[in-house]
């Protein structure tokens, strides 16, 4: 029986019962983190928890646990399900609405399943993306945070999949390039790496942060700036990032072919560097990540 961590302990998955008055269930008032473990070590766990705590504070969502408690809980789920390479999800909501605000306890759910990676040919041949028909509103107070109110993203992603595309690319209401439904976007032009700034706003992706650090470390000129549709269409290379896909090359935007339609050299280099970094951080000999209380 699959085990999950629910609130304060491990339970069988069919025993994890969320209140019908839970604020996440009723109003989408919650946050989530999608994480990846390799060799039994969760990649960039500290970054995930830092983002979770920052987002919770910004959106006035109580966490009710320390980073150490959550770290231990994540590894308990991995070990209970006998997983080493896994996809993990942490969901945090404001808890049941039936109690007074002072007495309300947040709901914490952590799950882990065997990692199902993207197809290898996605990386060797590149993928197709489409332009999202919806728009990202910079004035939305939840924009740029990984909230559980995710229906618009799922609708756009479903539309993309119906067109045999891997992702849908979002723009803001004032026509600036933003991000994918479940990814951040990077462009390469004249050997310079570009990505939209966080204040667009876009999600502060963990893989996005990793790529920015790798670019600086490897003397790749890197610029965060407002980008438009012409920047996207005129790019020499385009790739997407998240911790599951890592670095995903894009070779087509609907009917438009990116450059020569092949995976570009900078995309290949950064994908290799990302894989090397993950291998180094997730060595079997590494001690479990722990954070101070």
C-alpha positions in Angstrom: 0.0 0.0 0.0 1.4 3.4 -1.0 2.3 5.6 2.0 1.8 9.4 2.2 2.7 11.9 4.8 -0.5 13.6 6.0 -0.3 16.5 8.5 2.0 14.9 11.1 2.5 11.2 10.2 2.8 8.6 7.6 -0.5 6.9 6.6 -1.8 4.6 3.9 -2.9 6.7 0.9 -6.6 5.7 1.4 -6.5 6.9 5.0 -5.5 10.5 4.1 -8.8 12.3 4.4 -9.0 16.1 3.9 -11.8 18.1 5.5 -14.7 19.1 3.2 -14.2 22.6 4.6 -10.5 22.7 3.8 -9.6 26.1 2.3 -7.5 24.5 -0.4 -10.5 22.3 -1.5 -13.0 25.2 -1.3 -11.0 28.1 -2.6 -7.7 26.8 -4.0 -6.0 28.6 -1.1 -2.8 26.5 -1.1 0.7 26.0 -2.4 2.5 23.1 -3.8 6.1 22.0 -4.7 7.0 19.4 -7.3 10.3 17.8 -6.4 12.6 15.2 -7.8 14.8 12.7 -6.0 17.8 10.9 -7.6 19.7 8.1 -5.9 17.5 8.7 -2.9 18.5 12.4 -2.5 16.0 15.2 -3.3 17.5 17.6 -5.7 17.7 21.3 -4.5 15.5 20.6 -1.5 16.6 23.7 0.3 15.6 25.8 -2.6 12.2 24.2 -2.7 11.6 24.8 1.0 12.9 28.4 0.8 10.4 29.1 -2.0 7.6 27.4 -0.1 8.2 29.4 3.0 8.6 32.7 1.1 5.4 32.1 -0.9 3.5 31.1 2.3 4.6 34.3 4.0 3.7 36.4 0.9 0.2 35.0 0.6 -0.5 34.7 4.3 -0.7 30.9 4.4 0.3 29.4 7.7 2.8 26.5 7.4 2.8 25.3 11.0 6.0 23.2 10.6 9.7 23.8 10.5 11.9 23.2 7.5 13.5 20.3 9.3 10.2 18.7 10.1 9.2 18.9 6.4 12.6 17.6 5.3 12.3 14.6 7.6 8.7 14.0 6.4 9.8 14.0 2.7 12.5 11.4 3.3 10.1 9.3 5.4 7.7 9.1 2.4 10.6 8.2 0.1 11.8 5.4 2.4 8.3 4.1 3.2 7.6 3.7 -0.5 11.1 2.2 -1.2 11.8 4.9 -3.8 15.1 6.4 -4.9 14.3 8.0 -8.2 10.9 9.6 -7.6 8.6 12.5 -8.3 7.4 14.1 -5.1 4.7 16.5 -4.4 4.2 18.6 -1.3 0.8 20.3 -1.0 0.1 22.9 1.7 -3.3 24.5 2.3 -4.6 26.9 4.9 -6.6 24.1 6.5 -10.3 23.6 7.5 -12.4 26.8 7.4 -14.8 25.4 10.1 -12.5 26.5 13.0 -11.7 30.0 14.0 -8.7 31.6 12.3 -6.6 31.6 15.4 -7.2 27.8 15.9 -7.0 26.8 12.2 -4.3 24.2 11.4 -2.8 24.0 7.9 -3.1 20.8 5.9 0.2 19.2 4.8 0.3 16.3 2.3 3.5 14.8 0.8 3.3 12.1 -1.8 6.0 10.2 -3.8 5.7 8.1 -6.9 8.2 6.4 -9.2 9.7 9.0 -11.6 8.4 8.8 -15.2 10.8 10.7 -17.3 10.1 12.4 -20.5 10.8 10.4 -23.7 14.6 10.5 -24.7 13.8 11.7 -28.2 12.4 14.9 -26.7 16.0 15.8 -25.8 17.7 14.6 -29.0 15.2 16.0 -31.5 13.5 18.8 -29.5 9.8 19.4 -28.9 6.9 21.4 -30.3 5.2 24.2 -28.3 2.2 26.3 -29.0 1.2 29.8 -28.0 -1.3 29.9 -25.1 -4.6 31.6 -25.9 -4.9 32.8 -22.3 -3.0 35.7 -20.7 -1.1 36.1 -17.5 -2.2 39.1 -15.5 0.7 40.8 -13.7 -1.9 42.4 -11.3 -3.1 39.0 -10.0 -1.8 38.7 -6.5 -1.1 35.0 -6.9 0.8 35.3 -10.2 4.4 34.2 -9.8 3.6 31.8 -7.0 3.0 28.0 -7.2 -0.5 27.9 -5.9 -3.0 25.1 -6.0 -5.3 27.2 -8.1 -4.0 25.7 -11.3 -7.0 25.0 -13.5 -6.0 27.6 -16.2 -2.6 26.0 -16.5 -4.1 22.6 -16.9 -6.6 23.7 -19.5 -3.8 25.4 -21.5 -1.6 22.3 -21.2 -4.5 20.0 -22.3 -5.0 22.2 -25.4 -1.3 21.9 -26.2 -1.4 18.2 -25.9 -4.4 18.0 -28.1 -2.2 19.7 -30.8 0.6 17.2 -30.0 2.7 19.9 -28.4 4.6 19.5 -25.2 3.9 22.9 -23.7 1.9 26.1 -24.2 3.8 29.4 -23.9 2.1 32.2 -21.9 2.3 35.9 -22.4 1.2 38.7 -20.1 -1.8 40.9 -20.7 0.6 43.5 -21.9 2.2 41.1 -24.4 5.4 40.2 -22.6 6.8 36.7 -22.8 6.1 34.9 -19.4 6.5 31.2 -19.0 5.1 27.7 -19.9 2.2 26.1 -18.1 4.7 24.0 -16.0 8.0 25.5 -17.0 10.2 28.5 -17.4 11.4 29.7 -20.8 14.9 30.6 -22.0 16.0 32.0 -25.3 19.5 32.1 -27.0 20.3 34.9 -29.4 23.8 35.6 -30.7 25.3 33.4 -28.0 23.5 35.4 -25.2 21.1 33.6 -22.9 17.8 35.4 -22.1 14.9 34.8 -19.8 12.0 36.9 -18.5 12.7 38.5 -15.1 10.9 37.3 -12.0 9.1 40.6 -11.7 7.2 39.8 -15.0 6.0 38.0 -12.8 6.9 34.4 -13.5 7.5 31.5 -11.1 10.9 31.5 -9.5 11.5 28.0 -10.8 14.1 25.8 -9.1 15.5 24.6 -12.4 15.4 28.2 -13.7 17.6 29.3 -10.7 20.0 26.4 -11.4 20.4 27.4 -15.1 21.0 31.0 -14.2 23.8 29.8 -11.8 25.3 27.5 -14.3 25.4 30.2 -16.9 27.3 32.5 -14.6 29.6 29.8 -13.5 30.4 28.8 -17.1 31.0 32.4 -18.4 27.8 32.3 -20.5 26.5 35.9 -21.0 23.1 35.9 -19.3 20.4 38.7 -19.3 17.0 38.8 -17.6 14.8 41.3 -19.6 11.3 41.8 -20.9 10.9 39.8 -24.1 8.2 39.9 -26.8 6.9 37.6 -29.4 9.5 38.7 -32.0 12.3 37.8 -29.5 10.7 34.3 -29.3 10.4 33.9 -33.1 13.8 35.2 -33.8 15.7 33.2 -31.2 18.6 30.9 -32.3 17.6 28.4 -29.5 14.8 28.0 -27.1 14.5 25.6 -24.1 12.2 25.0 -21.2 13.1 24.1 -17.6 11.6 22.5 -14.6 13.1 19.9 -12.2 11.4 17.0 -13.9 12.2 17.9 -17.5 15.4 19.6 -16.6 16.5 21.3 -19.9 14.0 20.6 -22.7 14.9 21.9 -26.2 12.2 23.5 -28.3 12.5 23.3 -32.1 9.1 24.4 -33.2 6.6 27.1 -32.1 3.4 26.0 -33.8 4.3 26.1 -37.6 7.4 28.2 -37.0 10.7 26.4 -37.0 13.3 27.6 -34.5 16.5 28.4 -36.3 17.5 25.2 -38.3 15.1 23.0 -36.4 17.8 21.2 -34.5 18.8 21.2 -30.8 21.3 24.1 -30.3 24.8 24.0 -28.8 24.1 26.1 -25.8 21.0 24.0 -24.9 23.1 20.9 -25.2 25.8 22.4 -23.0 23.5 23.5 -20.3 21.6 20.2 -20.3 24.9 18.4 -19.8 25.9 20.8 -17.0 22.5 20.4 -15.3 22.8 16.6 -15.4 26.3 16.8 -14.0 25.2 19.0 -11.2 22.3 16.7 -10.3 24.6 13.7 -10.3 27.0 15.5 -8.0 24.3 16.7 -5.6 22.5 13.4 -5.5 25.4 11.0 -5.0 24.5 7.8 -3.1 27.3 8.7 -0.6 25.7 12.1 0.1 24.2 12.5 3.5 20.5 13.4 3.7 19.8 17.0 3.3 18.9 18.6 6.6 18.0 22.1 7.6 18.3 23.8 11.0 15.2 24.2 13.1 
